[in-house]
Amino acid sequence: MKKIIILSVFVLLLTGIILSQSWAKEFTPKAEYTLTLNAGPTYDWGRGAQRWSDLIKEKTNGKINLKPYFNSQLLAGKQVNWFQAVAEGSIDFAVESTINSSAIVKSHNLFSLPFFINTYQNLDKIEYGETGKKMFAEMEKMQVKALAWGENGFRQLTNDLRPVRIPEDMKGLRLRVYPAPIYEDIFAQLGAAPINLNWSEVVTGFKQGAVDGQENPYGVLLPVRIWEYHTYITNWNYSVDPLLFVVNKGVWDSFPEEI
C-alpha cells in the first residue's frame, strides 16, 4: 500500500512537471505589449511608466516588452477611455489615474471627494487598507488586474488674478477643472466659473486669457512651468488623484508563473 501511494505521488509530480514545462514552451509573448498613459515622457508620471516598462523587460530577460504610448495616443487623446480599452483588451497595460476611470469604476470617485482625505497618511490607509483591496477586486471583476498604486499628488489651485485664501476669493474665477460633474459642482459651489478644457488646450487658454486658473497636482504643474502663467497658488490638498499600474486580466492570466 505504501509503495502504491509513493508511486502515485511520484506520477502526479512528474505529470505536473511535464505539464508546466509543456505550458512554458507553448507560451509565446507578443512582440510588443501596449501601455497607455495620459502624461508625456517628461512628467514624473511618464518617467514612472517608462521605468516600469524597462524593469519588466529586464526582470523577464527580454521576454515581455512594453511600449508606452504617451499623452493618450492610443485613445486619440480621450483619456477617460483608458479603463474600457484595457478591460476589452485593445490595450494591454496602463499607468493611469483614478480620476480618468471614475466614470466607469464609481468607487474611484472616493479620491475626488473635497477635503476628505487631505494627507498622505490618510491616503495610504485607504489604498493599502480594506478599501483599496475592495477596489482592486472590483476592477479585476471588470477584467482589469490592478498590480500597484502610484502617486500623482494632491490637487492644488493656481490663478493669475488674486490670492485665494477663503471661499469668497473664488467668486467669478474662470477655472479650468477636470471634466467631471463632481469637479464642476465643487467649484460652482465655491463661487467659481468652472470651464471644461482638455489639458492639451489649457496652456493656449492661459496665453489667450480664456481661463484665469486651474487645479492640478505638482507633478503636472512643475513640468508645464505654471509660474510662467500664474502668480498665485493655493496649497489646499482638496482632492487627490492616485495612479494605478494595471494590466488586462486576460493578458495577466496568459503569463506563466515565472513571468
C-alpha positions in Angstrom: 0.0 0.0 0.0 2.8 2.4 0.9 4.6 1.7 -2.4 1.4 2.4 -4.3 0.9 5.7 -2.5 4.6 6.7 -3.2 4.3 5.7 -6.8 1.1 7.7 -7.2 2.6 10.8 -5.7 5.6 10.4 -8.0 3.4 10.1 -11.0 1.4 13.2 -10.0 4.6 15.2 -9.5 6.0 14.0 -12.8 2.8 14.9 -14.6 2.8 18.3 -13.1 6.4 18.9 -14.2 5.6 17.8 -17.7 2.5 19.9 -17.9 4.3 23.0 -16.6 7.2 22.5 -19.0 4.7 22.0 -21.9 2.8 25.1 -20.9 6.0 27.2 -20.7 7.0 26.0 -24.1 3.6 26.9 -25.5 3.7 30.5 -24.2 4.7 32.9 -26.9 4.7 36.5 -25.8 3.7 39.3 -28.1 6.5 41.2 -29.8 5.1 44.3 -28.1 2.6 44.9 -25.3 1.0 48.3 -25.4 0.9 50.6 -22.4 -1.2 53.8 -22.3 -0.9 56.8 -20.0 -2.2 60.3 -20.2 1.0 62.2 -19.4 4.1 62.9 -21.5 7.5 61.4 -21.1 9.0 64.4 -19.2 6.4 64.2 -16.4 7.1 62.1 -13.3 4.1 60.0 -14.3 5.6 59.4 -17.8 9.1 58.6 -16.3 7.5 56.2 -13.9 5.7 54.4 -16.8 8.9 54.2 -18.8 10.9 52.9 -15.7 8.2 50.2 -15.1 8.5 49.1 -18.8 12.3 49.0 -18.5 12.2 46.9 -15.3 9.6 44.4 -16.8 11.9 43.9 -19.8 14.9 43.4 -17.5 13.2 41.1 -15.0 11.7 38.9 -17.7 15.0 38.7 -19.6 13.6 40.5 -22.6 10.5 38.3 -23.0 7.9 40.9 -22.1 8.4 44.2 -23.9 6.1 47.1 -23.1 5.9 50.2 -25.3 4.5 53.3 -23.5 2.2 55.4 -25.6 2.2 58.8 -24.0 -0.5 61.6 -24.0 -3.3 59.0 -24.6 -2.1 58.5 -28.2 -3.9 55.1 -28.4 -7.1 56.8 -27.3 -7.0 59.7 -29.7 -6.4 61.9 -26.7 -9.6 60.7 -24.9 -8.0 60.0 -21.5 -11.3 58.9 -19.9 -11.5 55.8 -22.2 -8.4 54.0 -20.8 -10.2 51.7 -18.4 -12.6 50.4 -21.0 -9.8 49.9 -23.6 -7.7 47.8 -21.1 -10.8 45.8 -20.0 -11.7 45.0 -23.6 -8.0 44.0 -24.3 -7.5 46.6 -27.1 -4.7 47.9 -24.8 -2.6 45.6 -22.7 -1.2 47.7 -19.8 -1.8 51.2 -18.3 -0.3 53.6 -15.8 -3.4 55.7 -15.3 -5.2 57.8 -12.8 -8.3 57.1 -10.8 -9.8 60.4 -11.9 -9.8 59.1 -15.5 -11.5 55.8 -14.6 -14.0 57.2 -12.1 -16.8 57.4 -14.7 -16.7 53.6 -15.0 -15.4 52.5 -11.6 -17.6 54.5 -9.4 -15.6 53.8 -6.2 -12.7 55.8 -7.7 -14.7 58.9 -7.0 -13.8 58.5 -3.4 -10.5 60.2 -4.0 -12.3 63.3 -5.5 -14.5 64.0 -2.5 -13.5 67.5 -1.5 -11.4 68.0 1.7 -12.0 64.3 2.7 -8.5 62.8 2.6 -6.1 65.7 2.9 -2.9 63.9 3.9 -0.7 61.2 2.5 -1.1 59.2 5.7 -4.9 59.1 5.2 -4.4 58.3 1.5 -2.1 55.3 2.4 -4.7 54.0 4.9 -7.3 53.9 2.1 -5.1 52.5 -0.6 -3.5 49.7 1.5 -6.4 49.0 3.7 -9.7 47.2 3.1 -11.0 50.0 0.8 -8.0 49.6 -1.6 -8.4 45.8 -1.6 -12.0 46.1 -2.5 -11.2 48.5 -5.3 -8.7 46.1 -6.8 -11.2 43.2 -6.5 -13.9 45.3 -8.2 -11.5 46.1 -11.1 -10.5 42.5 -11.5 -14.1 41.5 -11.9 -14.2 44.1 -14.7 -11.2 42.4 -16.4 -8.5 44.9 -15.3 -5.9 43.4 -13.0 -4.5 46.1 -10.7 -1.0 45.5 -9.5 0.1 48.6 -7.6 -0.7 52.1 -6.6 1.3 55.1 -7.7 1.4 58.8 -6.7 0.2 61.7 -8.7 -0.3 64.1 -5.8 -2.9 66.2 -4.2 -4.5 68.8 -6.5 -3.7 72.4 -5.9 -5.2 75.7 -7.2 -3.4 78.3 -9.3 -4.6 81.5 -10.9 -3.3 84.9 -12.2 -5.9 87.3 -10.7 -5.6 87.2 -6.9 -4.7 85.0 -3.8 -7.3 82.5 -2.8 -7.5 82.1 1.0 -11.2 81.9 1.7 -14.2 80.8 -0.4 -15.2 84.4 -1.3 -11.9 84.7 -3.1 -13.1 82.1 -5.6 -16.1 84.2 -6.8 -16.1 84.7 -10.6 -12.7 83.0 -11.2 -12.8 81.2 -14.6 -11.1 77.9 -13.7 -10.2 75.0 -15.9 -11.4 71.9 -14.0 -11.3 68.2 -14.8 -14.4 67.5 -17.0 -16.5 65.5 -14.5 -19.7 66.5 -12.7 -18.2 66.3 -9.2 -15.4 68.8 -10.0 -17.8 71.1 -11.8 -20.1 71.0 -8.8 -17.3 71.6 -6.2 -16.1 74.8 -7.9 -19.6 76.1 -8.8 -20.5 75.7 -5.1 -17.4 77.7 -4.2 -18.5 80.5 -6.5 -16.0 80.0 -9.3 -16.9 79.5 -13.0 -15.7 76.0 -14.0 -14.6 75.6 -17.5 -14.0 72.3 -19.3 -10.9 72.1 -21.4 -8.7 69.2 -22.4 -5.3 69.6 -20.8 -3.7 69.9 -24.2 -5.7 73.1 -24.8 -5.1 74.6 -21.3 -1.8 76.4 -22.0 -3.2 78.1 -25.0 -6.2 79.1 -22.9 -3.8 80.7 -20.4 -2.0 82.6 -23.1 -5.2 83.9 -24.7 -6.8 84.8 -21.3 -9.7 82.3 -21.8 -9.2 81.0 -18.3 -7.9 82.6 -15.1 -6.6 79.5 -13.4 -6.7 75.7 -12.9 -6.3 72.9 -10.4 -3.7 70.0 -10.7 -1.0 68.2 -8.7 2.6 69.5 -8.6 3.5 66.6 -10.8 1.7 68.4 -13.6 2.3 72.0 -12.6 6.1 71.8 -12.5 6.7 70.3 -16.0 4.4 73.0 -17.6 6.2 75.7 -15.6 2.9 77.0 -14.2 4.6 80.1 -12.7 5.0 81.5 -16.2 1.3 81.8 -16.4 0.0 82.2 -12.9 1.1 84.3 -9.9 -0.8 82.7 -7.1 -1.1 79.2 -5.8 -3.3 77.8 -3.0 -1.9 74.7 -1.3 -5.1 73.1 0.0 -5.0 69.3 -0.7 -8.7 69.4 -1.5 -8.6 66.4 -3.8 -6.1 63.6 -4.7 -5.5 61.7 -7.9 -3.7 58.3 -7.3 -2.2 56.4 -10.2 -2.8 52.7 -10.9 -0.4 50.2 -12.5 -2.7 47.7 -14.3 -2.8 45.0 -17.0 -5.6 43.4 -18.9 -6.9 40.3 -16.9 -6.6 38.0 -20.0 -3.0 39.1 -20.6 -2.1 38.6 -17.0 -3.7 35.1 -16.9 -1.8 34.2 -20.1 1.6 34.7 -18.4 3.4 31.6 -16.9 4.1 31.8 -13.2 7.7 32.9 -13.6 6.6 35.9 -15.7 
